[in-house]
Structures are given as structure tokens and as C-alpha cells.
Amino acid sequence: MDTTWEAYTLPSLNPGGSRSSDVVLLNHWKVRNFEVQRGDIVSLVSPKNPDQKIIKRVIALEGDIIRTMGHKNQYVKVPRGHMWVEGDHHGHSFDSNSFGPVSLGLLHAHATHILWPPERWQKLESILPPERSPVQSSEEE
């Protein structure tokens, strides 16, 4: 199966609402300078519960204008030092559409591989679904 296509059509983690959670490898070193790219899957401290870590996909970076999916504003410009994150389970994810842009200071690690269950072992690709590209990216200014 073409894994690039699969990444666009299926959630990367816990597909189909599986009963067991995927165990992922986290690279703390990669985010040490708060450098992330659109499409990266990252672990971060939940903005609503500092005792909880969440894993989300980076959709937009500072300066980007993003069309939201259920946020109180239809469009949001991501402020400096922030990112917009979303879960791959659209409509069933507690993400920036619920809590807004996230401070880069909440970054914990970059998720690189699924380790468990064994039949799901794979490298996690940093792919931004085309329908979630920023309306205007900071690189275009």
C-alpha cells in the first residue's frame, strides 16, 4: 500500500478507534530549539491540563493564517512563538480548534515511529494533508 496516500486518509495513531493505544518513539533532541515544521507529529503539554501530554500534528506556524475547523473564529493568524496543532481524528480531537494556537514552549518531543503493536511498526512521516495547508503561510509574506 502507498504509505503517502494512507497518511492522508487514515489517522496516524490509533486508527479506527482501536482499543489499545499505539506506543510511539519520542525524540526530545529534535525540538530542543523549538524547531518544528508543518506536518510534524509532536508531543506537547496540554494547554488545558499541564499534567497531561498530547500528540498532535503541526498544521501551521507563527505568521500563518489557517482556516479553522470548529474554532470560534473561521480564520486565525498564528501569533509569534506559537503553532496550530490538530489531531488526525478530525471532529473527534481536542486540539487547536478547541484551545487555539499553542505556545512553542509547550513542545515536549517529536514523534518519529510507532513501536507497538508490532503489526503497526512504522516511521511517522511529517506530511501536511493538502486540505489543511495554511490560507497564507508566513513564507509567502
C-alpha positions, 0 to 999 in steps of 0.5 A: 500500500502507498504509505503517502496516500494512507497518511492522508486518509487514515489517522496516524495513531490509533486508527479506527478507534482501536482499543489499545493505544499505539506506543510511539518513539519520542525524540526530545533532541529534535525540538530542543530549539523549538524547531518544528515544521508543518506536518510534524507529529509532536508531543506537547503539554496540554494547554488545558491540563499541564499534567497531561501530554498530547500528540498532535500534528503541526498544521501551521506556524507563527505568521500563518493564517489557517482556516479553522475547523470548529474554532470560534473564529473561521480564520486565525493568524498564528501569533509569534512563538506559537503553532496550530496543532490538530489531531488526525481524528478530525471532529473527534480531537481536542486540539487547536480548534478547541484551545487555539494556537499553542505556545512553542514552549509547550513542545515536549518531543517529536514523534518519529515511529510507532513501536507497538503493536508490532503489526503497526511498526512504522516511521511517522512521516511529517506530511501536511494533508493538502486540505489543511495547508495554511490560507497564507503561510508566513513564507509567502509574506 
